[in-house]
Amino acid sequence: MTQESLQRVLDHYHAGDWRADRALITGDLIQDDSAEAYERFKNLLLPLNIRMHCVPGNHDVRDLMRPVCSRPPFSYCAREEVDDWLLVGLDSCVAGDAGGEVSRDEIERFEKIASQSQARHILVALHHPPVPMGSAWLDTVKLKNGDTLLKRLQQVGRVRLLVFGHVHQPYDGEHRGIRVLGTPSTCRQFKPGSDEFDVDERPPAYRRIELSADGSIQEELIWVE
């Protein structure tokens, strides 16, 4: 089912006239903890023929994901400068925990990357949401040090956008001057605002994001009916 719904999303993209330069893939690439699943994922995505920035999710096996997603056109928690923007992927996963935390070493790695870049604007991608979703059960598996991370990103001064996955529902807000976007799953969605685990009937989705030289961001959420 997951592979079929991802294929529906890819077919929708290929059938349209909007074309991306990059893809941001915010974790939970597989479910069955196998190397074969990552190979299937790779083969599904290769026809996009663009660079793909991947970060791990709590359902991923990093030792299996890293070899596949470190080979071009994929990248793993990598950095890339594109015109006026620096794109950086962060690892927010904690072994054996559905919730997340960005380690001190990972935050310091980001700060070093940012200090070495002349880019005017920065986009950060990770799996877990750094802010509450207003859902009792989901907020138990969010980013444990989300506010600390946002403070550190704010101190860098050029972070305009943070994107995340994990929550299987849309989110769009601004926190500490940073636009924060969560995109629904390419498979099933979770019901927003639910106290307990509940599945929504909304279809798979993806998001189009356009980054401008002046730091502005245009985006559109696409539901694949």
PyMOL CGO cylinders between C-alpha atoms (Angstrom):
from pymol import cmd
from pymol.cgo import CYLINDER

trace = [
    CYLINDER, 0.00, 0.00, 0.00, 2.79, 2.46, 0.91, 0.3, 1, 1, 1, 1, 1, 1,
    CYLINDER, 2.79, 2.46, 0.91, 4.68, 1.79, -2.31, 0.3, 1, 1, 1, 1, 1, 1,
    CYLINDER, 4.68, 1.79, -2.31, 1.50, 2.10, -4.36, 0.3, 1, 1, 1, 1, 1, 1,
    CYLINDER, 1.50, 2.10, -4.36, 0.54, 5.44, -2.82, 0.3, 1, 1, 1, 1, 1, 1,
    CYLINDER, 0.54, 5.44, -2.82, 4.06, 6.81, -3.33, 0.3, 1, 1, 1, 1, 1, 1,
    CYLINDER, 4.06, 6.81, -3.33, 3.81, 5.76, -6.96, 0.3, 1, 1, 1, 1, 1, 1,
    CYLINDER, 3.81, 5.76, -6.96, 0.51, 7.66, -7.22, 0.3, 1, 1, 1, 1, 1, 1,
    CYLINDER, 0.51, 7.66, -7.22, 2.25, 10.80, -5.95, 0.3, 1, 1, 1, 1, 1, 1,
    CYLINDER, 2.25, 10.80, -5.95, 5.13, 10.37, -8.39, 0.3, 1, 1, 1, 1, 1, 1,
    CYLINDER, 5.13, 10.37, -8.39, 2.72, 9.77, -11.27, 0.3, 1, 1, 1, 1, 1, 1,
    CYLINDER, 2.72, 9.77, -11.27, 0.84, 12.94, -10.33, 0.3, 1, 1, 1, 1, 1, 1,
    CYLINDER, 0.84, 12.94, -10.33, 4.08, 14.93, -10.37, 0.3, 1, 1, 1, 1, 1, 1,
    CYLINDER, 4.08, 14.93, -10.37, 5.21, 13.49, -13.72, 0.3, 1, 1, 1, 1, 1, 1,
    CYLINDER, 5.21, 13.49, -13.72, 1.80, 14.19, -15.28, 0.3, 1, 1, 1, 1, 1, 1,
    CYLINDER, 1.80, 14.19, -15.28, 1.91, 17.88, -14.32, 0.3, 1, 1, 1, 1, 1, 1,
    CYLINDER, 1.91, 17.88, -14.32, 3.88, 20.77, -15.82, 0.3, 1, 1, 1, 1, 1, 1,
    CYLINDER, 3.88, 20.77, -15.82, 5.58, 21.95, -12.60, 0.3, 1, 1, 1, 1, 1, 1,
    CYLINDER, 5.58, 21.95, -12.60, 9.17, 20.74, -12.30, 0.3, 1, 1, 1, 1, 1, 1,
    CYLINDER, 9.17, 20.74, -12.30, 11.40, 20.73, -9.22, 0.3, 1, 1, 1, 1, 1, 1,
    CYLINDER, 11.40, 20.73, -9.22, 15.15, 21.28, -9.04, 0.3, 1, 1, 1, 1, 1, 1,
    CYLINDER, 15.15, 21.28, -9.04, 15.49, 19.34, -5.79, 0.3, 1, 1, 1, 1, 1, 1,
    CYLINDER, 15.49, 19.34, -5.79, 13.43, 16.98, -3.64, 0.3, 1, 1, 1, 1, 1, 1,
    CYLINDER, 13.43, 16.98, -3.64, 13.42, 17.10, 0.17, 0.3, 1, 1, 1, 1, 1, 1,
    CYLINDER, 13.42, 17.10, 0.17, 12.62, 13.68, 1.63, 0.3, 1, 1, 1, 1, 1, 1,
    CYLINDER, 12.62, 13.68, 1.63, 12.00, 14.03, 5.36, 0.3, 1, 1, 1, 1, 1, 1,
    CYLINDER, 12.00, 14.03, 5.36, 12.31, 10.47, 6.63, 0.3, 1, 1, 1, 1, 1, 1,
    CYLINDER, 12.31, 10.47, 6.63, 10.37, 7.25, 7.17, 0.3, 1, 1, 1, 1, 1, 1,
    CYLINDER, 10.37, 7.25, 7.17, 11.39, 5.98, 3.76, 0.3, 1, 1, 1, 1, 1, 1,
    CYLINDER, 11.39, 5.98, 3.76, 10.63, 2.35, 4.62, 0.3, 1, 1, 1, 1, 1, 1,
    CYLINDER, 10.63, 2.35, 4.62, 8.65, 0.26, 7.10, 0.3, 1, 1, 1, 1, 1, 1,
    CYLINDER, 8.65, 0.26, 7.10, 10.06, -3.29, 6.96, 0.3, 1, 1, 1, 1, 1, 1,
    CYLINDER, 10.06, -3.29, 6.96, 13.68, -2.70, 8.07, 0.3, 1, 1, 1, 1, 1, 1,
    CYLINDER, 13.68, -2.70, 8.07, 15.24, -4.28, 4.98, 0.3, 1, 1, 1, 1, 1, 1,
    CYLINDER, 15.24, -4.28, 4.98, 17.95, -3.29, 2.54, 0.3, 1, 1, 1, 1, 1, 1,
    CYLINDER, 17.95, -3.29, 2.54, 15.62, -4.38, -0.26, 0.3, 1, 1, 1, 1, 1, 1,
    CYLINDER, 15.62, -4.38, -0.26, 13.09, -1.73, 0.77, 0.3, 1, 1, 1, 1, 1, 1,
    CYLINDER, 13.09, -1.73, 0.77, 15.68, 1.01, 0.33, 0.3, 1, 1, 1, 1, 1, 1,
    CYLINDER, 15.68, 1.01, 0.33, 16.55, -0.36, -3.09, 0.3, 1, 1, 1, 1, 1, 1,
    CYLINDER, 16.55, -0.36, -3.09, 12.86, -0.24, -4.05, 0.3, 1, 1, 1, 1, 1, 1,
    CYLINDER, 12.86, -0.24, -4.05, 12.67, 3.33, -2.77, 0.3, 1, 1, 1, 1, 1, 1,
    CYLINDER, 12.67, 3.33, -2.77, 15.75, 4.29, -4.79, 0.3, 1, 1, 1, 1, 1, 1,
    CYLINDER, 15.75, 4.29, -4.79, 14.38, 2.75, -7.98, 0.3, 1, 1, 1, 1, 1, 1,
    CYLINDER, 14.38, 2.75, -7.98, 11.03, 4.52, -7.57, 0.3, 1, 1, 1, 1, 1, 1,
    CYLINDER, 11.03, 4.52, -7.57, 12.67, 7.92, -7.11, 0.3, 1, 1, 1, 1, 1, 1,
    CYLINDER, 12.67, 7.92, -7.11, 15.47, 7.76, -9.70, 0.3, 1, 1, 1, 1, 1, 1,
    CYLINDER, 15.47, 7.76, -9.70, 13.15, 8.67, -12.63, 0.3, 1, 1, 1, 1, 1, 1,
    CYLINDER, 13.15, 8.67, -12.63, 12.73, 12.13, -11.05, 0.3, 1, 1, 1, 1, 1, 1,
    CYLINDER, 12.73, 12.13, -11.05, 16.24, 12.81, -12.37, 0.3, 1, 1, 1, 1, 1, 1,
    CYLINDER, 16.24, 12.81, -12.37, 16.94, 15.51, -9.77, 0.3, 1, 1, 1, 1, 1, 1,
    CYLINDER, 16.94, 15.51, -9.77, 19.04, 15.79, -6.64, 0.3, 1, 1, 1, 1, 1, 1,
    CYLINDER, 19.04, 15.79, -6.64, 17.28, 14.33, -3.59, 0.3, 1, 1, 1, 1, 1, 1,
    CYLINDER, 17.28, 14.33, -3.59, 18.09, 15.41, -0.04, 0.3, 1, 1, 1, 1, 1, 1,
    CYLINDER, 18.09, 15.41, -0.04, 17.20, 12.71, 2.51, 0.3, 1, 1, 1, 1, 1, 1,
    CYLINDER, 17.20, 12.71, 2.51, 17.09, 12.73, 6.30, 0.3, 1, 1, 1, 1, 1, 1,
    CYLINDER, 17.09, 12.73, 6.30, 16.23, 9.68, 8.44, 0.3, 1, 1, 1, 1, 1, 1,
    CYLINDER, 16.23, 9.68, 8.44, 12.97, 9.13, 10.28, 0.3, 1, 1, 1, 1, 1, 1,
    CYLINDER, 12.97, 9.13, 10.28, 12.20, 7.00, 13.32, 0.3, 1, 1, 1, 1, 1, 1,
    CYLINDER, 12.20, 7.00, 13.32, 11.12, 4.09, 11.06, 0.3, 1, 1, 1, 1, 1, 1,
    CYLINDER, 11.12, 4.09, 11.06, 14.38, 4.16, 9.13, 0.3, 1, 1, 1, 1, 1, 1,
    CYLINDER, 14.38, 4.16, 9.13, 17.41, 1.98, 9.78, 0.3, 1, 1, 1, 1, 1, 1,
    CYLINDER, 17.41, 1.98, 9.78, 20.29, 4.40, 9.42, 0.3, 1, 1, 1, 1, 1, 1,
    CYLINDER, 20.29, 4.40, 9.42, 22.92, 1.72, 8.75, 0.3, 1, 1, 1, 1, 1, 1,
    CYLINDER, 22.92, 1.72, 8.75, 20.81, 0.49, 5.80, 0.3, 1, 1, 1, 1, 1, 1,
    CYLINDER, 20.81, 0.49, 5.80, 19.61, 3.90, 4.64, 0.3, 1, 1, 1, 1, 1, 1,
    CYLINDER, 19.61, 3.90, 4.64, 22.96, 5.69, 4.64, 0.3, 1, 1, 1, 1, 1, 1,
    CYLINDER, 22.96, 5.69, 4.64, 24.69, 3.61, 1.92, 0.3, 1, 1, 1, 1, 1, 1,
    CYLINDER, 24.69, 3.61, 1.92, 21.75, 3.99, -0.48, 0.3, 1, 1, 1, 1, 1, 1,
    CYLINDER, 21.75, 3.99, -0.48, 21.00, 7.65, 0.24, 0.3, 1, 1, 1, 1, 1, 1,
    CYLINDER, 21.00, 7.65, 0.24, 24.63, 8.80, 0.21, 0.3, 1, 1, 1, 1, 1, 1,
    CYLINDER, 24.63, 8.80, 0.21, 25.10, 8.01, -3.47, 0.3, 1, 1, 1, 1, 1, 1,
    CYLINDER, 25.10, 8.01, -3.47, 24.18, 10.69, -6.05, 0.3, 1, 1, 1, 1, 1, 1,
    CYLINDER, 24.18, 10.69, -6.05, 21.63, 11.81, -6.96, 0.3, 1, 1, 1, 1, 1, 1,
    CYLINDER, 21.63, 11.81, -6.96, 20.68, 11.13, -3.31, 0.3, 1, 1, 1, 1, 1, 1,
    CYLINDER, 20.68, 11.13, -3.31, 22.32, 12.74, -0.29, 0.3, 1, 1, 1, 1, 1, 1,
    CYLINDER, 22.32, 12.74, -0.29, 22.11, 11.92, 3.41, 0.3, 1, 1, 1, 1, 1, 1,
    CYLINDER, 22.11, 11.92, 3.41, 21.90, 14.72, 6.00, 0.3, 1, 1, 1, 1, 1, 1,
    CYLINDER, 21.90, 14.72, 6.00, 23.99, 16.75, 3.60, 0.3, 1, 1, 1, 1, 1, 1,
    CYLINDER, 23.99, 16.75, 3.60, 24.58, 20.41, 2.82, 0.3, 1, 1, 1, 1, 1, 1,
    CYLINDER, 24.58, 20.41, 2.82, 24.28, 22.09, -0.55, 0.3, 1, 1, 1, 1, 1, 1,
    CYLINDER, 24.28, 22.09, -0.55, 24.41, 25.69, -1.70, 0.3, 1, 1, 1, 1, 1, 1,
    CYLINDER, 24.41, 25.69, -1.70, 21.91, 26.61, -4.41, 0.3, 1, 1, 1, 1, 1, 1,
    CYLINDER, 21.91, 26.61, -4.41, 22.16, 30.23, -5.55, 0.3, 1, 1, 1, 1, 1, 1,
    CYLINDER, 22.16, 30.23, -5.55, 21.39, 32.36, -2.47, 0.3, 1, 1, 1, 1, 1, 1,
    CYLINDER, 21.39, 32.36, -2.47, 20.28, 29.42, -0.33, 0.3, 1, 1, 1, 1, 1, 1,
    CYLINDER, 20.28, 29.42, -0.33, 22.07, 26.86, 1.84, 0.3, 1, 1, 1, 1, 1, 1,
    CYLINDER, 22.07, 26.86, 1.84, 20.18, 23.58, 2.30, 0.3, 1, 1, 1, 1, 1, 1,
    CYLINDER, 20.18, 23.58, 2.30, 21.11, 21.47, 5.34, 0.3, 1, 1, 1, 1, 1, 1,
    CYLINDER, 21.11, 21.47, 5.34, 19.70, 18.12, 6.49, 0.3, 1, 1, 1, 1, 1, 1,
    CYLINDER, 19.70, 18.12, 6.49, 19.73, 17.23, 10.20, 0.3, 1, 1, 1, 1, 1, 1,
    CYLINDER, 19.73, 17.23, 10.20, 19.39, 13.87, 11.94, 0.3, 1, 1, 1, 1, 1, 1,
    CYLINDER, 19.39, 13.87, 11.94, 16.70, 14.11, 14.64, 0.3, 1, 1, 1, 1, 1, 1,
    CYLINDER, 16.70, 14.11, 14.64, 16.34, 10.39, 15.36, 0.3, 1, 1, 1, 1, 1, 1,
    CYLINDER, 16.34, 10.39, 15.36, 16.95, 8.59, 18.65, 0.3, 1, 1, 1, 1, 1, 1,
    CYLINDER, 16.95, 8.59, 18.65, 17.48, 4.82, 18.52, 0.3, 1, 1, 1, 1, 1, 1,
    CYLINDER, 17.48, 4.82, 18.52, 14.53, 2.92, 19.96, 0.3, 1, 1, 1, 1, 1, 1,
    CYLINDER, 14.53, 2.92, 19.96, 12.37, 6.04, 20.36, 0.3, 1, 1, 1, 1, 1, 1,
    CYLINDER, 12.37, 6.04, 20.36, 9.58, 7.30, 18.10, 0.3, 1, 1, 1, 1, 1, 1,
    CYLINDER, 9.58, 7.30, 18.10, 10.25, 10.80, 19.38, 0.3, 1, 1, 1, 1, 1, 1,
    CYLINDER, 10.25, 10.80, 19.38, 13.30, 12.77, 18.37, 0.3, 1, 1, 1, 1, 1, 1,
    CYLINDER, 13.30, 12.77, 18.37, 16.14, 14.97, 19.56, 0.3, 1, 1, 1, 1, 1, 1,
    CYLINDER, 16.14, 14.97, 19.56, 18.81, 16.87, 17.67, 0.3, 1, 1, 1, 1, 1, 1,
    CYLINDER, 18.81, 16.87, 17.67, 22.04, 16.10, 19.50, 0.3, 1, 1, 1, 1, 1, 1,
    CYLINDER, 22.04, 16.10, 19.50, 24.49, 18.76, 20.61, 0.3, 1, 1, 1, 1, 1, 1,
    CYLINDER, 24.49, 18.76, 20.61, 27.01, 17.43, 18.09, 0.3, 1, 1, 1, 1, 1, 1,
    CYLINDER, 27.01, 17.43, 18.09, 24.43, 17.70, 15.31, 0.3, 1, 1, 1, 1, 1, 1,
    CYLINDER, 24.43, 17.70, 15.31, 23.54, 21.28, 16.25, 0.3, 1, 1, 1, 1, 1, 1,
    CYLINDER, 23.54, 21.28, 16.25, 27.21, 22.19, 16.34, 0.3, 1, 1, 1, 1, 1, 1,
    CYLINDER, 27.21, 22.19, 16.34, 27.72, 20.53, 12.96, 0.3, 1, 1, 1, 1, 1, 1,
    CYLINDER, 27.72, 20.53, 12.96, 24.96, 22.73, 11.56, 0.3, 1, 1, 1, 1, 1, 1,
    CYLINDER, 24.96, 22.73, 11.56, 26.45, 25.88, 13.11, 0.3, 1, 1, 1, 1, 1, 1,
    CYLINDER, 26.45, 25.88, 13.11, 29.85, 25.08, 11.61, 0.3, 1, 1, 1, 1, 1, 1,
    CYLINDER, 29.85, 25.08, 11.61, 28.30, 24.54, 8.16, 0.3, 1, 1, 1, 1, 1, 1,
    CYLINDER, 28.30, 24.54, 8.16, 26.40, 27.82, 8.43, 0.3, 1, 1, 1, 1, 1, 1,
    CYLINDER, 26.40, 27.82, 8.43, 29.49, 29.75, 9.55, 0.3, 1, 1, 1, 1, 1, 1,
    CYLINDER, 29.49, 29.75, 9.55, 31.42, 28.49, 6.53, 0.3, 1, 1, 1, 1, 1, 1,
    CYLINDER, 31.42, 28.49, 6.53, 28.72, 29.48, 4.04, 0.3, 1, 1, 1, 1, 1, 1,
    CYLINDER, 28.72, 29.48, 4.04, 28.17, 32.88, 2.45, 0.3, 1, 1, 1, 1, 1, 1,
    CYLINDER, 28.17, 32.88, 2.45, 24.57, 32.00, 1.53, 0.3, 1, 1, 1, 1, 1, 1,
    CYLINDER, 24.57, 32.00, 1.53, 22.09, 34.71, 2.46, 0.3, 1, 1, 1, 1, 1, 1,
    CYLINDER, 22.09, 34.71, 2.46, 19.33, 32.29, 3.41, 0.3, 1, 1, 1, 1, 1, 1,
    CYLINDER, 19.33, 32.29, 3.41, 19.18, 28.82, 4.98, 0.3, 1, 1, 1, 1, 1, 1,
    CYLINDER, 19.18, 28.82, 4.98, 16.68, 25.96, 4.75, 0.3, 1, 1, 1, 1, 1, 1,
    CYLINDER, 16.68, 25.96, 4.75, 16.84, 23.19, 7.37, 0.3, 1, 1, 1, 1, 1, 1,
    CYLINDER, 16.84, 23.19, 7.37, 15.22, 19.77, 6.87, 0.3, 1, 1, 1, 1, 1, 1,
    CYLINDER, 15.22, 19.77, 6.87, 14.63, 17.15, 9.57, 0.3, 1, 1, 1, 1, 1, 1,
    CYLINDER, 14.63, 17.15, 9.57, 12.08, 14.49, 10.46, 0.3, 1, 1, 1, 1, 1, 1,
    CYLINDER, 12.08, 14.49, 10.46, 10.53, 15.47, 13.79, 0.3, 1, 1, 1, 1, 1, 1,
    CYLINDER, 10.53, 15.47, 13.79, 8.46, 18.64, 14.42, 0.3, 1, 1, 1, 1, 1, 1,
    CYLINDER, 8.46, 18.64, 14.42, 10.15, 21.19, 16.70, 0.3, 1, 1, 1, 1, 1, 1,
    CYLINDER, 10.15, 21.19, 16.70, 6.77, 22.59, 17.76, 0.3, 1, 1, 1, 1, 1, 1,
    CYLINDER, 6.77, 22.59, 17.76, 3.58, 21.07, 19.25, 0.3, 1, 1, 1, 1, 1, 1,
    CYLINDER, 3.58, 21.07, 19.25, 0.94, 19.78, 16.85, 0.3, 1, 1, 1, 1, 1, 1,
    CYLINDER, 0.94, 19.78, 16.85, -1.99, 20.15, 19.25, 0.3, 1, 1, 1, 1, 1, 1,
    CYLINDER, -1.99, 20.15, 19.25, -2.51, 16.39, 19.21, 0.3, 1, 1, 1, 1, 1, 1,
    CYLINDER, -2.51, 16.39, 19.21, -2.05, 14.67, 22.57, 0.3, 1, 1, 1, 1, 1, 1,
    CYLINDER, -2.05, 14.67, 22.57, -0.51, 11.46, 21.27, 0.3, 1, 1, 1, 1, 1, 1,
    CYLINDER, -0.51, 11.46, 21.27, 1.59, 13.07, 18.51, 0.3, 1, 1, 1, 1, 1, 1,
    CYLINDER, 1.59, 13.07, 18.51, 3.04, 15.61, 20.93, 0.3, 1, 1, 1, 1, 1, 1,
    CYLINDER, 3.04, 15.61, 20.93, 4.55, 12.75, 22.94, 0.3, 1, 1, 1, 1, 1, 1,
    CYLINDER, 4.55, 12.75, 22.94, 6.73, 11.85, 19.94, 0.3, 1, 1, 1, 1, 1, 1,
    CYLINDER, 6.73, 11.85, 19.94, 7.81, 15.31, 18.77, 0.3, 1, 1, 1, 1, 1, 1,
    CYLINDER, 7.81, 15.31, 18.77, 11.29, 16.79, 18.96, 0.3, 1, 1, 1, 1, 1, 1,
    CYLINDER, 11.29, 16.79, 18.96, 12.23, 16.82, 22.65, 0.3, 1, 1, 1, 1, 1, 1,
    CYLINDER, 12.23, 16.82, 22.65, 14.54, 19.84, 22.31, 0.3, 1, 1, 1, 1, 1, 1,
    CYLINDER, 14.54, 19.84, 22.31, 12.56, 21.66, 19.66, 0.3, 1, 1, 1, 1, 1, 1,
    CYLINDER, 12.56, 21.66, 19.66, 12.64, 25.08, 21.30, 0.3, 1, 1, 1, 1, 1, 1,
    CYLINDER, 12.64, 25.08, 21.30, 16.37, 24.78, 21.95, 0.3, 1, 1, 1, 1, 1, 1,
    CYLINDER, 16.37, 24.78, 21.95, 16.94, 23.95, 18.30, 0.3, 1, 1, 1, 1, 1, 1,
    CYLINDER, 16.94, 23.95, 18.30, 14.82, 26.89, 17.14, 0.3, 1, 1, 1, 1, 1, 1,
    CYLINDER, 14.82, 26.89, 17.14, 16.76, 29.24, 19.45, 0.3, 1, 1, 1, 1, 1, 1,
    CYLINDER, 16.76, 29.24, 19.45, 20.06, 28.04, 18.02, 0.3, 1, 1, 1, 1, 1, 1,
    CYLINDER, 20.06, 28.04, 18.02, 18.77, 28.37, 14.46, 0.3, 1, 1, 1, 1, 1, 1,
    CYLINDER, 18.77, 28.37, 14.46, 17.52, 31.87, 15.25, 0.3, 1, 1, 1, 1, 1, 1,
    CYLINDER, 17.52, 31.87, 15.25, 20.95, 32.85, 16.58, 0.3, 1, 1, 1, 1, 1, 1,
    CYLINDER, 20.95, 32.85, 16.58, 22.50, 31.95, 13.22, 0.3, 1, 1, 1, 1, 1, 1,
    CYLINDER, 22.50, 31.95, 13.22, 20.29, 34.71, 11.82, 0.3, 1, 1, 1, 1, 1, 1,
    CYLINDER, 20.29, 34.71, 11.82, 19.76, 33.47, 8.26, 0.3, 1, 1, 1, 1, 1, 1,
    CYLINDER, 19.76, 33.47, 8.26, 17.47, 30.47, 8.74, 0.3, 1, 1, 1, 1, 1, 1,
    CYLINDER, 17.47, 30.47, 8.74, 14.29, 31.28, 6.84, 0.3, 1, 1, 1, 1, 1, 1,
    CYLINDER, 14.29, 31.28, 6.84, 12.63, 27.87, 6.57, 0.3, 1, 1, 1, 1, 1, 1,
    CYLINDER, 12.63, 27.87, 6.57, 12.48, 24.59, 8.48, 0.3, 1, 1, 1, 1, 1, 1,
    CYLINDER, 12.48, 24.59, 8.48, 10.68, 21.61, 6.95, 0.3, 1, 1, 1, 1, 1, 1,
    CYLINDER, 10.68, 21.61, 6.95, 9.73, 18.37, 8.70, 0.3, 1, 1, 1, 1, 1, 1,
    CYLINDER, 9.73, 18.37, 8.70, 7.74, 15.16, 8.21, 0.3, 1, 1, 1, 1, 1, 1,
    CYLINDER, 7.74, 15.16, 8.21, 6.65, 12.58, 10.84, 0.3, 1, 1, 1, 1, 1, 1,
    CYLINDER, 6.65, 12.58, 10.84, 3.17, 13.88, 11.67, 0.3, 1, 1, 1, 1, 1, 1,
    CYLINDER, 3.17, 13.88, 11.67, 1.25, 12.78, 8.51, 0.3, 1, 1, 1, 1, 1, 1,
    CYLINDER, 1.25, 12.78, 8.51, -0.70, 16.07, 8.39, 0.3, 1, 1, 1, 1, 1, 1,
    CYLINDER, -0.70, 16.07, 8.39, -0.13, 19.64, 7.17, 0.3, 1, 1, 1, 1, 1, 1,
    CYLINDER, -0.13, 19.64, 7.17, 1.44, 22.33, 9.32, 0.3, 1, 1, 1, 1, 1, 1,
    CYLINDER, 1.44, 22.33, 9.32, 2.39, 25.93, 8.51, 0.3, 1, 1, 1, 1, 1, 1,
    CYLINDER, 2.39, 25.93, 8.51, 3.54, 28.37, 11.16, 0.3, 1, 1, 1, 1, 1, 1,
    CYLINDER, 3.54, 28.37, 11.16, 6.22, 30.85, 12.16, 0.3, 1, 1, 1, 1, 1, 1,
    CYLINDER, 6.22, 30.85, 12.16, 8.38, 30.39, 15.23, 0.3, 1, 1, 1, 1, 1, 1,
    CYLINDER, 8.38, 30.39, 15.23, 11.23, 32.68, 16.32, 0.3, 1, 1, 1, 1, 1, 1,
    CYLINDER, 11.23, 32.68, 16.32, 11.07, 34.31, 12.91, 0.3, 1, 1, 1, 1, 1, 1,
    CYLINDER, 11.07, 34.31, 12.91, 11.47, 31.00, 11.06, 0.3, 1, 1, 1, 1, 1, 1,
    CYLINDER, 11.47, 31.00, 11.06, 8.80, 29.60, 8.74, 0.3, 1, 1, 1, 1, 1, 1,
    CYLINDER, 8.80, 29.60, 8.74, 8.03, 26.02, 9.82, 0.3, 1, 1, 1, 1, 1, 1,
    CYLINDER, 8.03, 26.02, 9.82, 6.34, 23.66, 7.35, 0.3, 1, 1, 1, 1, 1, 1,
    CYLINDER, 6.34, 23.66, 7.35, 5.14, 20.10, 7.86, 0.3, 1, 1, 1, 1, 1, 1,
    CYLINDER, 5.14, 20.10, 7.86, 3.96, 18.13, 4.84, 0.3, 1, 1, 1, 1, 1, 1,
    CYLINDER, 3.96, 18.13, 4.84, 1.49, 15.23, 4.92, 0.3, 1, 1, 1, 1, 1, 1,
    CYLINDER, 1.49, 15.23, 4.92, 2.56, 11.72, 4.05, 0.3, 1, 1, 1, 1, 1, 1,
    CYLINDER, 2.56, 11.72, 4.05, 2.73, 10.19, 0.59, 0.3, 1, 1, 1, 1, 1, 1,
    CYLINDER, 2.73, 10.19, 0.59, 0.66, 7.40, 2.22, 0.3, 1, 1, 1, 1, 1, 1,
    CYLINDER, 0.66, 7.40, 2.22, -1.98, 7.57, 5.00, 0.3, 1, 1, 1, 1, 1, 1,
    CYLINDER, -1.98, 7.57, 5.00, -2.62, 10.67, 7.13, 0.3, 1, 1, 1, 1, 1, 1,
    CYLINDER, -2.62, 10.67, 7.13, -3.16, 11.11, 10.87, 0.3, 1, 1, 1, 1, 1, 1,
    CYLINDER, -3.16, 11.11, 10.87, -6.26, 12.95, 12.06, 0.3, 1, 1, 1, 1, 1, 1,
    CYLINDER, -6.26, 12.95, 12.06, -5.32, 16.47, 13.23, 0.3, 1, 1, 1, 1, 1, 1,
    CYLINDER, -5.32, 16.47, 13.23, -6.05, 17.38, 16.85, 0.3, 1, 1, 1, 1, 1, 1,
    CYLINDER, -6.05, 17.38, 16.85, -6.72, 13.81, 17.95, 0.3, 1, 1, 1, 1, 1, 1,
    CYLINDER, -6.72, 13.81, 17.95, -6.03, 12.80, 21.56, 0.3, 1, 1, 1, 1, 1, 1,
    CYLINDER, -6.03, 12.80, 21.56, -5.34, 9.19, 20.53, 0.3, 1, 1, 1, 1, 1, 1,
    CYLINDER, -5.34, 9.19, 20.53, -3.98, 7.62, 17.36, 0.3, 1, 1, 1, 1, 1, 1,
    CYLINDER, -3.98, 7.62, 17.36, -6.54, 8.10, 14.60, 0.3, 1, 1, 1, 1, 1, 1,
    CYLINDER, -6.54, 8.10, 14.60, -6.26, 7.89, 10.81, 0.3, 1, 1, 1, 1, 1, 1,
    CYLINDER, -6.26, 7.89, 10.81, -7.61, 10.64, 8.59, 0.3, 1, 1, 1, 1, 1, 1,
    CYLINDER, -7.61, 10.64, 8.59, -9.25, 9.87, 5.24, 0.3, 1, 1, 1, 1, 1, 1,
    CYLINDER, -9.25, 9.87, 5.24, -7.37, 12.55, 3.34, 0.3, 1, 1, 1, 1, 1, 1,
    CYLINDER, -7.37, 12.55, 3.34, -5.32, 11.35, 0.37, 0.3, 1, 1, 1, 1, 1, 1,
    CYLINDER, -5.32, 11.35, 0.37, -1.54, 11.28, -0.12, 0.3, 1, 1, 1, 1, 1, 1,
    CYLINDER, -1.54, 11.28, -0.12, 0.17, 14.63, -0.59, 0.3, 1, 1, 1, 1, 1, 1,
    CYLINDER, 0.17, 14.63, -0.59, 3.35, 16.49, -1.44, 0.3, 1, 1, 1, 1, 1, 1,
    CYLINDER, 3.35, 16.49, -1.44, 4.38, 20.13, -1.29, 0.3, 1, 1, 1, 1, 1, 1,
    CYLINDER, 4.38, 20.13, -1.29, 5.82, 22.45, -3.93, 0.3, 1, 1, 1, 1, 1, 1,
    CYLINDER, 5.82, 22.45, -3.93, 8.25, 24.99, -2.48, 0.3, 1, 1, 1, 1, 1, 1,
    CYLINDER, 8.25, 24.99, -2.48, 9.86, 27.87, -4.35, 0.3, 1, 1, 1, 1, 1, 1,
    CYLINDER, 9.86, 27.87, -4.35, 12.75, 29.77, -2.74, 0.3, 1, 1, 1, 1, 1, 1,
    CYLINDER, 12.75, 29.77, -2.74, 13.45, 33.30, -3.94, 0.3, 1, 1, 1, 1, 1, 1,
    CYLINDER, 13.45, 33.30, -3.94, 16.72, 35.23, -3.89, 0.3, 1, 1, 1, 1, 1, 1,
    CYLINDER, 16.72, 35.23, -3.89, 15.25, 37.76, -1.44, 0.3, 1, 1, 1, 1, 1, 1,
    CYLINDER, 15.25, 37.76, -1.44, 14.51, 35.00, 1.10, 0.3, 1, 1, 1, 1, 1, 1,
    CYLINDER, 14.51, 35.00, 1.10, 10.79, 34.83, 0.43, 0.3, 1, 1, 1, 1, 1, 1,
    CYLINDER, 10.79, 34.83, 0.43, 9.07, 31.46, 0.18, 0.3, 1, 1, 1, 1, 1, 1,
    CYLINDER, 9.07, 31.46, 0.18, 6.16, 30.41, -1.97, 0.3, 1, 1, 1, 1, 1, 1,
    CYLINDER, 6.16, 30.41, -1.97, 4.59, 27.01, -1.41, 0.3, 1, 1, 1, 1, 1, 1,
    CYLINDER, 4.59, 27.01, -1.41, 1.59, 24.94, -2.43, 0.3, 1, 1, 1, 1, 1, 1,
    CYLINDER, 1.59, 24.94, -2.43, 0.29, 21.79, -0.78, 0.3, 1, 1, 1, 1, 1, 1,
    CYLINDER, 0.29, 21.79, -0.78, -0.84, 19.23, -3.35, 0.3, 1, 1, 1, 1, 1, 1,
    CYLINDER, -0.84, 19.23, -3.35, -3.37, 16.56, -2.35, 0.3, 1, 1, 1, 1, 1, 1,
    CYLINDER, -3.37, 16.56, -2.35, -3.31, 13.61, -4.75, 0.3, 1, 1, 1, 1, 1, 1,
    CYLINDER, -3.31, 13.61, -4.75, -7.00, 12.74, -4.98, 0.3, 1, 1, 1, 1, 1, 1,
]
cmd.load_cgo(trace, "trace")
